[in-house]
Amino acid sequence: MVLKDKQTRVTYHKGVDTIGGTNIEIAYGDAHIFFDLGTEYRPELDLPDESYQTLIQNHLISELDDFYDEHLTGAPRWKGKFQHSAAFISHLHLDHTKMVNFVDQRIPVYSTPATIKLLKRLNRDGNFLLPAAGHPKEYLRPLTELPVHHKVKVGEIEVEFYPVDHDADGAVAFLIHTPDAFIVYTGDLRLHGYHPEWTRAMMKAAVGCDLLISEGVGVSFPQDLDKPRKPWSEQLLIEKLVDLVKNAAGRPTTFNTYPGNISRLEAICDAQPRTVVLTADRAWLLQQITGRKVNYYYSPSAKPLPELDPSLEVDYQTLLADKGTYLWQVEDHFENLQPNTLYIHSDAEPLGDFDPAYQKFLDMLAAHHVEFVRLACSGHATAAELDEIVAGIKPQLLTPIHSFHPENLKNPFGSRVLPQNGQTLVLH
């Protein structure tokens, strides 16, 4: 592919050399689109707030024209450079969605029905997304559903969603066509979850694309590249969890997961030898998304949820005194757990040792004699899987992003460019 100073422009505003905060703009003629809409996750900064100005000053979001809501304090005025604009969300994780309420409402925001449904419910208390200017914190700006395999045109830019395997329900890749370029954005994806066939179907549809914009989390840690290991599948994770519970006979056993991974939560409910009890909030979320009703409890700080069936409530004190009847989810008040409780941490928050809260969490559990066991199944393709994805697509040009070390992802089938944040490539 020849890069020339005309036609389709791809600008890598943010998220190239870190995991999170991807923000890319594609422009053609009088139209432009943006994706994704998250922020870079830097908990060690200990920010005083998450206002637009604070995030800009700390380089956690990009300075963009004709994108932000003008009502945000400090946001630039609308210049109207383009006649057609749109933004797209690949999946619900916060590093791809957190600033959706910052986007000016003149810009339609598209995502899958599953992602929109989850976002509405995860943000019902206003504790998931950044708040919109001039609205209650639980407000969610209008989002437009784009089902998978449907297309939308923004000027002469056409976008189609393809489902991919990830640890968030509703995740998609984007197949993007302009009059002179075929671009594929992977979003976040893998080949070892519940639906690797989705990722493979996307790969087949993407074969020979002009530009592949690929996530590269799996090549972020060089120490792991020398000793590659086969990743756990979601099915194996459930088997290991069941084994842990069976081996904990007569022992109080608890767990937690990431709220957006509804498929894993359902699998846990289906497979367990014990009665599974969720927090009221998580039971409500599961019921809202799937229609499924499960046992639940109210922690001391929880609010009543009238939509839940009272006959399925389990008393909190009953769970605290339990010796092996229940497997129950716990998100807070860990200090109330019995000594010798087993706690299974399955990709829940805090997510890992990059978060200062993680070690504090482990120390707190140890102080209360709660055994911590981590069961993880990555939502991201391994290095070997990334190589397989690139080999399956055979792009003319590869730009690896969303990685601490994007240079570790190669393209034996064409060219590779390692863009810098803020860099524009012009395709022809």
C-alpha positions as CSV (number, residue, x, y, z in Angstrom):
1,M,0.0,0.0,0.0
2,V,1.2,3.5,-0.9
3,L,0.6,6.3,1.7
4,K,-0.3,9.5,0.0
5,D,-1.5,12.9,1.2
6,K,-5.1,12.5,0.0
7,Q,-8.2,10.3,0.3
8,T,-8.9,8.2,3.4
9,R,-7.3,9.6,6.5
10,V,-6.8,7.5,9.6
11,T,-5.8,9.4,12.8
12,Y,-4.6,7.5,15.9
13,H,-5.6,10.0,18.5
14,K,-5.1,7.8,21.6
15,G,-4.5,4.2,22.8
16,V,-1.6,3.2,20.5
17,D,1.0,2.2,23.1
18,T,-1.1,1.4,26.1
19,I,-3.9,-0.9,27.0
20,G,-7.0,1.2,26.9
21,G,-8.4,4.5,25.8
22,T,-8.4,3.7,22.0
23,N,-9.6,6.7,20.0
24,I,-9.2,6.6,16.3
25,E,-10.7,8.9,13.6
26,I,-11.3,7.9,10.0
27,A,-12.2,10.7,7.6
28,Y,-13.1,10.7,3.9
29,G,-14.4,13.8,2.1
30,D,-17.0,15.6,4.2
31,A,-17.4,12.7,6.7
32,H,-15.6,11.4,9.7
33,I,-16.1,8.7,12.3
34,F,-14.6,8.0,15.7
35,F,-14.0,4.8,17.7
36,D,-13.8,3.8,20.6
37,L,-15.0,6.1,23.4
38,G,-13.1,5.0,26.5
39,T,-10.4,6.6,28.6
40,E,-6.9,5.5,29.5
41,Y,-6.9,3.7,32.9
42,R,-4.2,5.2,35.2
43,P,-5.4,4.6,38.8
44,E,-1.9,5.5,40.1
45,L,-2.5,9.1,39.2
46,D,-5.0,9.5,42.0
47,L,-6.9,12.2,40.2
48,P,-8.9,14.8,42.2
49,D,-11.8,14.3,39.8
50,E,-12.6,13.0,36.3
51,S,-13.8,16.2,34.7
52,Y,-13.1,16.9,31.0
53,Q,-10.3,19.4,32.0
54,T,-8.6,17.0,34.4
55,L,-8.6,14.2,31.9
56,I,-7.2,16.4,29.2
57,Q,-4.5,17.8,31.5
58,N,-3.4,14.3,32.4
59,H,-3.5,13.1,28.8
60,L,-6.1,10.4,29.5
61,I,-8.3,11.6,26.6
62,S,-7.5,13.4,23.4
63,E,-8.0,17.0,22.4
64,L,-10.5,16.7,19.5
65,D,-12.4,19.1,17.2
66,D,-16.1,18.6,16.5
67,F,-16.4,15.8,19.0
68,Y,-17.0,16.9,22.6
69,D,-20.2,18.3,24.1
70,E,-19.7,22.1,24.2
71,H,-21.4,22.2,27.6
72,L,-18.4,20.5,29.2
73,T,-16.3,23.0,31.0
74,G,-13.3,23.8,28.9
75,A,-14.4,21.8,25.9
76,P,-13.6,23.4,22.5
77,R,-16.3,25.2,20.5
78,W,-17.9,23.3,17.6
79,K,-16.2,24.2,14.3
80,G,-18.4,22.3,11.8
81,K,-15.6,21.0,9.6
82,F,-17.6,17.9,8.5
83,Q,-21.1,17.5,7.2
84,H,-21.4,13.9,8.4
85,S,-20.1,12.5,11.8
86,A,-20.7,9.4,13.8
87,A,-19.0,7.5,16.6
88,F,-18.9,3.7,17.3
89,I,-18.4,1.5,20.4
90,S,-16.9,-2.0,20.0
91,H,-17.9,-3.3,23.4
92,L,-18.9,-2.3,26.9
93,H,-15.5,-2.3,28.8
94,L,-14.8,1.1,30.3
95,D,-11.6,1.6,28.4
96,H,-13.8,1.7,25.3
97,T,-17.0,3.4,26.6
98,K,-16.3,5.5,29.7
99,M,-16.5,9.0,28.0
100,V,-19.5,8.2,25.8
101,N,-21.4,11.0,27.7
102,F,-18.8,13.5,26.7
103,V,-19.6,13.1,23.0
104,D,-21.7,15.9,21.5
105,Q,-25.2,14.9,20.8
106,R,-24.9,16.1,17.2
107,I,-22.9,13.0,16.7
108,P,-24.8,9.7,16.7
109,V,-23.2,6.9,18.6
110,Y,-23.7,3.4,17.4
111,S,-23.2,0.1,19.2
112,T,-24.8,-3.4,19.3
113,P,-28.2,-3.9,21.0
114,A,-26.5,-6.1,23.6
115,T,-23.9,-3.5,24.5
116,I,-26.4,-0.7,24.7
117,K,-28.7,-2.8,26.9
118,L,-25.8,-3.6,29.3
119,L,-24.6,0.0,29.4
120,K,-28.0,1.3,30.3
121,R,-28.3,-1.1,33.2
122,L,-24.7,-0.9,34.4
123,N,-25.0,2.9,34.6
124,R,-28.4,3.1,36.2
125,D,-26.9,4.5,39.4
126,G,-24.4,6.7,37.5
127,N,-21.4,4.8,38.8
128,F,-20.2,3.3,35.5
129,L,-19.7,6.0,33.0
130,L,-18.5,9.6,33.2
131,P,-21.5,12.0,33.7
132,A,-22.9,14.2,30.9
133,A,-22.9,17.9,31.4
134,G,-26.1,19.3,32.7
135,H,-27.7,15.9,33.4
136,P,-28.2,13.7,36.5
137,K,-25.2,11.3,36.9
138,E,-27.3,8.3,35.9
139,Y,-28.1,9.8,32.5
140,L,-26.9,8.0,29.4
141,R,-26.9,10.0,26.1
142,P,-28.9,8.5,23.2
143,L,-27.3,5.5,21.6
144,T,-28.3,4.0,18.2
145,E,-28.5,0.3,17.8
146,L,-26.6,-1.3,14.9
147,P,-27.2,-5.1,14.8
148,V,-24.4,-7.3,13.7
149,H,-24.0,-7.7,10.0
150,H,-26.0,-4.5,9.4
151,K,-24.4,-1.5,7.8
152,V,-24.6,2.2,8.3
153,K,-23.3,4.9,6.0
154,V,-21.7,8.1,7.3
155,G,-21.2,10.2,4.2
156,E,-19.2,7.9,2.0
157,I,-17.9,5.8,4.9
158,E,-19.7,2.5,5.5
159,V,-19.4,0.6,8.8
160,E,-20.5,-3.0,9.4
161,F,-20.4,-4.8,12.8
162,Y,-19.0,-8.4,13.0
163,P,-19.3,-10.3,16.3
164,V,-16.1,-11.4,17.9
165,D,-15.2,-13.6,20.8
166,H,-14.4,-11.5,23.9
167,D,-15.1,-11.5,27.6
168,A,-17.9,-8.9,27.2
169,D,-21.2,-9.8,25.7
170,G,-22.0,-7.9,22.5
171,A,-18.4,-7.3,21.4
172,V,-17.8,-6.6,17.7
173,A,-15.1,-5.8,15.2
174,F,-15.7,-3.1,12.5
175,L,-15.4,-3.6,8.7
176,I,-15.1,-0.2,7.3
177,H,-15.3,0.8,3.6
178,T,-14.5,4.1,2.0
179,P,-14.4,4.7,-1.8
180,D,-10.7,3.9,-1.8
181,A,-10.0,1.7,1.2
182,F,-11.1,-1.4,3.2
183,I,-10.2,-1.0,6.9
184,V,-10.8,-3.5,9.7
185,Y,-10.7,-2.7,13.4
186,T,-10.6,-5.7,15.6
187,G,-11.8,-4.1,18.8
188,D,-10.9,-6.6,21.5
189,L,-11.0,-10.3,20.6
190,R,-9.7,-13.8,21.2
191,L,-9.9,-17.4,20.0
192,H,-10.3,-19.2,23.3
193,G,-13.7,-18.2,24.6
194,Y,-17.2,-19.4,24.1
195,H,-17.4,-18.3,20.4
196,P,-14.1,-18.5,18.6
197,E,-16.1,-19.2,15.4
198,W,-17.3,-15.6,15.5
199,T,-13.7,-14.3,15.4
200,R,-12.9,-16.7,12.6
201,A,-15.9,-15.6,10.5
202,M,-14.7,-12.0,10.9
203,M,-11.2,-13.0,9.8
204,K,-12.7,-14.6,6.7
205,A,-14.7,-11.5,5.9
206,A,-11.6,-9.3,6.4
207,V,-9.2,-11.2,4.1
208,G,-7.0,-8.9,2.1
209,C,-8.1,-5.7,3.7
210,D,-6.0,-2.6,3.0
211,L,-5.5,-1.8,6.7
212,L,-5.9,-3.9,9.8
213,I,-6.0,-2.0,13.1
214,S,-5.5,-4.8,15.6
215,E,-5.4,-4.9,19.4
216,G,-2.1,-6.3,20.7
217,V,-2.6,-7.0,24.4
218,G,-1.2,-10.5,24.0
219,V,2.2,-9.2,22.9
220,S,2.4,-6.6,25.7
221,F,4.5,-8.6,28.1
222,P,7.8,-9.7,26.5
223,Q,8.6,-12.0,29.4
224,D,5.6,-14.1,28.4
225,L,6.6,-14.4,24.8
226,D,9.6,-16.5,25.6
227,K,7.4,-19.1,27.4
228,P,4.1,-19.2,25.6
229,R,1.3,-21.1,27.4
230,K,-2.0,-22.3,26.1
231,P,-4.6,-20.0,27.5
232,W,-7.4,-21.2,29.7
233,S,-10.7,-21.4,27.9
234,E,-14.0,-20.2,29.5
235,Q,-15.0,-23.9,29.7
236,L,-11.8,-24.8,31.5
237,L,-12.3,-21.9,33.9
238,I,-15.7,-23.2,34.9
239,E,-14.4,-26.7,35.4
240,K,-11.6,-25.4,37.7
241,L,-14.2,-23.4,39.6
242,V,-16.4,-26.4,40.1
243,D,-13.4,-28.4,41.3
244,L,-12.5,-25.7,43.8
245,V,-16.1,-25.7,45.2
246,K,-16.2,-29.5,45.4
247,N,-12.9,-29.6,47.3
248,A,-14.2,-26.9,49.7
249,A,-16.8,-29.2,51.3
250,G,-18.0,-27.8,54.6
251,R,-16.2,-24.5,54.0
252,P,-17.8,-21.1,53.2
253,T,-17.1,-20.3,49.6
254,T,-17.6,-17.0,47.7
255,F,-16.7,-15.5,44.3
256,N,-16.9,-12.5,42.1
257,T,-16.8,-11.7,38.4
258,Y,-16.8,-8.7,36.0
259,P,-20.4,-7.6,35.6
260,G,-20.3,-7.3,31.8
261,N,-19.4,-11.0,31.4
262,I,-22.9,-12.3,31.5
263,S,-22.0,-15.5,29.7
264,R,-19.5,-16.5,32.4
265,L,-22.0,-15.7,35.1
266,E,-24.7,-17.9,33.6
267,A,-22.2,-20.7,33.2
268,I,-21.3,-20.5,36.9
269,C,-25.0,-20.6,37.8
270,D,-25.5,-23.7,35.6
271,A,-22.5,-25.7,36.6
272,Q,-22.2,-25.4,40.4
273,P,-23.0,-28.3,42.8
274,R,-24.0,-25.7,45.4
275,T,-26.9,-23.1,45.3
276,V,-25.5,-20.0,43.7
277,V,-26.5,-16.7,45.3
278,L,-25.8,-13.3,43.6
279,T,-25.8,-9.8,45.0
280,A,-29.2,-8.2,44.4
281,D,-27.6,-5.8,41.9
282,R,-26.0,-8.6,39.9
283,A,-29.2,-10.7,40.0
284,W,-31.1,-7.7,38.8
285,L,-28.7,-7.2,35.9
286,L,-28.8,-10.9,34.9
287,Q,-32.6,-10.8,35.0
288,Q,-32.7,-7.6,32.9
289,I,-30.4,-8.9,30.2
290,T,-31.5,-12.6,30.0
291,G,-34.8,-12.8,31.8
292,R,-33.3,-15.4,34.2
293,K,-34.3,-15.2,37.8
294,V,-31.8,-16.4,40.4
295,N,-31.2,-16.5,44.2
296,Y,-29.9,-13.2,45.6
297,Y,-29.2,-11.3,48.8
298,Y,-28.9,-7.7,50.0
299,S,-25.6,-6.6,51.5
300,P,-25.8,-4.1,54.3
301,S,-25.4,-1.2,51.9
302,A,-27.7,-2.4,49.1
303,K,-30.9,-0.7,48.0
304,P,-34.1,-2.7,47.6
305,L,-34.9,-3.7,44.0
306,P,-38.7,-4.2,43.6
307,E,-38.2,-6.1,40.3
308,L,-36.6,-9.1,42.1
309,D,-38.7,-12.0,43.3
310,P,-38.9,-11.9,47.1
311,S,-39.1,-15.7,47.2
312,L,-35.6,-16.0,45.8
313,E,-34.0,-13.8,48.5
314,V,-31.5,-15.4,50.8
315,D,-30.8,-13.7,54.1
316,Y,-27.3,-12.1,54.4
317,Q,-26.8,-13.5,57.8
318,T,-27.6,-17.0,56.6
319,L,-24.8,-16.6,54.0
320,L,-22.3,-15.3,56.5
321,A,-23.0,-18.4,58.7
322,D,-23.0,-20.9,55.8
323,K,-20.7,-23.9,55.9
324,G,-21.1,-25.3,52.5
325,T,-24.6,-25.0,51.1
326,Y,-24.0,-21.9,49.0
327,L,-21.6,-20.4,46.5
328,W,-22.3,-16.8,46.9
329,Q,-21.0,-13.7,45.1
330,V,-19.4,-11.0,47.3
331,E,-18.5,-7.4,46.2
332,D,-18.1,-5.6,49.4
333,H,-18.0,-6.0,53.2
334,F,-15.3,-8.7,52.9
335,E,-14.5,-8.0,56.6
336,N,-17.7,-9.8,57.5
337,L,-16.6,-13.1,56.0
338,Q,-15.8,-16.0,58.3
339,P,-12.1,-16.9,58.8
340,N,-11.2,-19.7,56.4
341,T,-13.6,-18.5,53.7
342,L,-12.5,-19.3,50.2
343,Y,-12.9,-16.4,47.8
344,I,-12.6,-17.0,44.0
345,H,-11.6,-13.9,42.1
346,S,-12.6,-14.4,38.4
347,D,-11.6,-11.3,36.5
348,A,-13.4,-9.0,38.9
349,E,-12.2,-5.7,40.2
350,P,-9.6,-4.8,41.2
351,L,-8.4,-6.3,38.0
352,G,-4.7,-6.9,38.7
353,D,-1.4,-5.7,40.2
354,F,-1.2,-2.7,37.8
355,D,-4.0,-1.2,40.0
356,P,-2.7,0.1,43.4
357,A,-6.0,-1.2,44.9
358,Y,-5.1,-4.8,44.1
359,Q,-2.4,-5.3,46.7
360,K,-4.5,-3.5,49.3
361,F,-7.3,-5.8,48.5
362,L,-5.1,-8.9,48.9
363,D,-3.7,-7.6,52.2
364,M,-7.2,-7.0,53.5
365,L,-8.3,-10.5,52.7
366,A,-5.2,-12.0,54.3
367,A,-5.8,-9.9,57.4
368,H,-9.3,-11.5,57.7
369,H,-8.0,-15.0,57.0
370,V,-9.8,-15.3,53.7
371,E,-8.1,-17.4,51.1
372,F,-7.8,-15.7,47.7
373,V,-7.8,-17.8,44.6
374,R,-7.6,-16.2,41.2
375,L,-9.3,-17.9,38.2
376,A,-8.8,-15.9,35.0
377,C,-9.6,-16.3,31.4
378,S,-8.3,-13.4,29.3
379,G,-10.6,-11.6,27.0
380,H,-7.6,-11.0,24.7
381,A,-6.0,-13.0,22.0
382,T,-2.6,-14.5,23.0
383,A,0.5,-13.8,21.0
384,A,0.0,-17.0,19.0
385,E,-3.7,-16.2,18.4
386,L,-2.8,-12.7,17.2
387,D,-0.4,-14.2,14.7
388,E,-3.2,-16.6,13.6
389,I,-5.6,-13.7,13.2
390,V,-3.1,-11.7,11.1
391,A,-2.3,-14.8,9.0
392,G,-6.0,-15.4,8.5
393,I,-6.6,-11.8,7.3
394,K,-3.4,-11.2,5.4
395,P,-3.7,-7.4,5.5
396,Q,-1.8,-5.2,3.1
397,L,-1.0,-2.9,6.1
398,L,-1.1,-3.6,9.8
399,T,-1.1,-1.1,12.6
400,P,-0.9,-2.7,16.0
401,I,-2.4,-0.7,18.9
402,H,-3.9,-1.2,22.4
403,S,-0.6,-2.7,23.6
404,F,2.4,-1.8,25.7
405,H,4.6,-3.3,23.0
406,P,2.8,-3.1,19.7
407,E,6.2,-3.6,17.9
408,N,5.9,-7.3,18.9
409,L,3.1,-7.9,16.5
410,K,4.4,-8.6,12.9
411,N,2.8,-8.7,9.5
412,P,4.6,-11.2,7.2
413,F,1.9,-10.6,4.5
414,G,2.5,-6.9,3.9
415,S,3.6,-3.7,5.5
416,R,3.4,-2.6,9.1
417,V,3.4,0.9,10.6
418,L,3.8,1.6,14.3
419,P,1.8,4.9,14.6
420,Q,2.3,7.4,17.3
421,N,-0.5,9.0,19.3
422,G,-1.8,11.9,17.2
423,Q,-0.3,10.5,13.9
424,T,-2.4,10.5,10.7
425,L,-2.0,7.9,7.9
426,V,-3.4,8.8,4.5
427,L,-4.4,5.8,2.5
428,H,-4.7,5.4,-1.3
